[in-house]
Amino acid sequence: MNDPTAQSLASSLSTRQLLRICRRLSQYPEESIAHAVNKACLSRFLPSLARASLDKSLANCSIQDPPDAAEHTRDHSCSVKDGVLTIGRVSAPVYTPTEKMKIPDVLFYDNPQHMMVMEDMLKDFLLGEHLLLVGNQGVGKNKIVDRFLHLLNRPREYLQLHRDTTVQTLTLQPSVRDGIIMYEDSPLVKAVKQGNILVIDEADKAPTNVTCILKTLVESGEMILADGRRIISDAREAEGRPNTIVMHPDFRMLVLANRPGFPFLGNDFFGSLGDIFSCHAVDNPKPQAELAMLKQYGPDVPEATLQKLVSAFGDLRSMADQGTITYPYSTREVVNIVKHLQRFPGEGLANVVRNVFDFDSYNKDTRDVLIEALHRHGIPIGANPSSVKLAKELPLPEVKLTGYWTINQTGNARRKLLCPTETRPIDIKGPVFLRVQTHPCNRQESRALSFSEEKSHWQIPMNEVNIICHVTTKDDVVYVATCNPVSLFSMKERGDTIRSIELYDVFPRTISGAWQPFITIAPLGGPLDGQVVLHEEQSNTVLHIDMETGAVRRLLLSQGDEKPQSRASNWWSSKEPQQGGHRMCHDFSHKNWLLFYKEDGNQLEVLDVLQGSVHTISLPVNLRSVFLVAEDRWLLQESSSNKKFLLTKPMHMGAEDSGVCQLHSLSEDGVSQGTWSQRR
């Protein structure tokens, strides 16, 4: 292959790595080949061009990572039972050590992402491999290794490298006893002798000519120490040979390193020695896993504050991956902030986050980018406490009684104003499945620099000529309907995506553009959460829409609804007198029933979405408006005389099988003439 980018990946896929992949796949055949190759190349930390080249090469060879449908439902927990450790689907016997003082025991909160890394580590550990963990600073490499060894009950020796590490300090360790400098075995030699796990931290900081001596130890099991002793893996070769150290069969090496390049400024340990280890990439936990972990570190910190921190640091890490900023802020910084807030709850969030970001304040460009990102997620760093911009308060006039409404209780009126009710099933057309599009929501928190009534704002992905005709909410979900063209948008108050459905096929525009639909929305309640009823007032079209699946059903309330409606009139610019439009009352849509009527009409249609039925109430008067005062009491206004009526009905139309509703005439009296009655 002539592609230089692909050739640079060849060293990561050496024959040794290919043999390691084959051994792993033979032991665990359910594992994906693409996952094994990406793990061997550490594709998570490859430049975008090299990663694209690797993906292209895998696709050309028909090696693709199939989506795991059970990934989100898989059990990533760990347990120790009857001397057997189980992490996910992998099990291993718990070790019985002779020296328990060196077994690490750290505070560790399980999260699915870290448990998946430990499951992969356990697979390679059981295959006898030495492990290399590569990741940014603060992502939890040490925590994962210590937790892993604690679960296995394996004692460890710890060795931290630095820029001044030499071959001698790697094998010998000076100490002072009784004023005399004594040289004793380093943790490396002790681990080889006793069969402990050697944890080498900051391996990328030492010069490569020093760390390369580990290559012979891993490859051939032999190593010559600075004092002339020799480490040998075969005990038979050590017989009769002085100054030899036999490698314990339980000896294993776990190496931790930062990814190469800026800003960690380490050597390319993976490039020089990566193929002799089984490599694992460690990344920051995903937002939900990180939020669950932070709740355990700060149980008393408000969840809204934790959400702001998780979203802000997730944004900063994305910016680091794109090259906008240089330092990838890690989970360690977020955990330290949450610990501080847990210990000192009275201190403001803006002051606490400065403990992390003050070092970057000396670079103006970086400071501006960080402040903008933090403000976007509602962290008021740099805000003035006196900056309060609330609206001006205007006093309302004093409340006073203006009149009385009295219900006429005469017997003749009661007999005359009985309204018959007819119940029938809904005629449903469909469903038709439309595409549900997902757009990113670029939310801007409005209380970052000043305090006002506005909490946040964001832009809906709609064109300039579109018109918003209705906005409604249900719990924390906002629904927006537009009419040019007809579209439906939904978004959660704290969500990061906006969903939309284009309804152009249902409401096509005419060529002249004379007719424009006018839409209202009614969000439904449980068990129909996430579903809405959409009503067009001119054509009386009623649609039932599922925002999750994109299923659209047309509900025909009466037989005449299926006939095509005349669309010659324009509801905002026509000079011709307009006929009465259809209206929908959705005050009780959370209980899954709606009321429809036509202006100047004499019928009410009650739609029960859950039962799939419609109740038609015939009235002796023509309607101008309807107000749902309560679930069983409705206020009606007559069109010609503006007279008011009170309609009482059985709750939900199905609680009583009376078949009729009662209409009460209301009389209006002034304050001086009124008697005790039902107030307005």
Secondary structure, DSSP 8 states (H G I E B T S, - for coil): ---HHHHHTGGGG-HHHHHHHHHHHHH-TTS-HHHHHHHHHTGGGS-HHHHHHHHHHHHHTT------TTTTTS---EEEETTEEEETTEEEE----S--TTS--------HHHHHHHHHHHHHHHTT--EEEEE-TTSSHHHHHHHHHHHHT--EEEEE--TT--HHHHHEEEEEETTEEEEEE-HHHHHHHHT-EEEEESTTTS-HHHHTHHHHHHHTS-EE-TTS-EEES-TTTTTT-SSEEE--TT-EEEEEE--SBTTTTB--HHHHHGGGSEEEEE----HHHHHHHHHHH-TTS-HHHHHHHHHHHHHHHHHHHHTSSSS---HHHHHHHHHHHHH-TTS-HHHHHHHHHGGGGGSHHHHHHHHHHHHHTT--TT--TT-B---------------EEEE---HHHHHH-EEEEEEEE-EEEEEEE--EEEEE---EETTSSSB-S--EE------TT--EEEEEEETTEEEEEEETTEEEEEEETT-SEEEEEE-TTTS---SS------EEEEE--TTSTTEEEEEETTTTEEEEEETTT-EEEEEESSGGGGS-------TTT--S-----EEEE-TTGGGTEEEEEETT--EEEEEETTTTEEEEEE-SS-EEEEEEEETTEEEEEETTT--EEEEE--GGGTS----EEEEEEEEEE-TTT--S-B--
